[in-house]
């Protein structure tokens, strides 16, 4: 594992967002959803692609709080442009489990 400095960590903008929309992404090479995530008035709504189809349905995702990286450069994923990265962890089977706040937090709040 590489060691980073505190300054390196401070560059990563991890923010709380709420999923407004989740739909299937049929053009993706691996099963994925297209997400619209609201990061509050300062950052607005961002688009993302997430390979979380094993553990979640689109209906289960809408309204859920997530933690996302909002300062990555935009990334073209097929016909879709991803504007943030929704974070998660692999479970025992390798499927992604979302990283979420334990309680409600203001949209756009930064991880401290």
Secondary structure as UniProt FT lines:
FT   HELIX           6..10
FT   STRAND          14..24
FT   TURN            26..27
FT   STRAND          33..38
FT   HELIX           40..43
FT   STRAND          45..50
FT   TURN            53..55
FT   HELIX           58..61
FT   TURN            62..63
FT   STRAND          65..69
FT   STRAND          75..77
FT   TURN            78..79
FT   STRAND          80..82
FT   STRAND          85..86
FT   STRAND          88..90
FT   TURN            92..93
FT   STRAND          96..98
FT   TURN            107..108
//
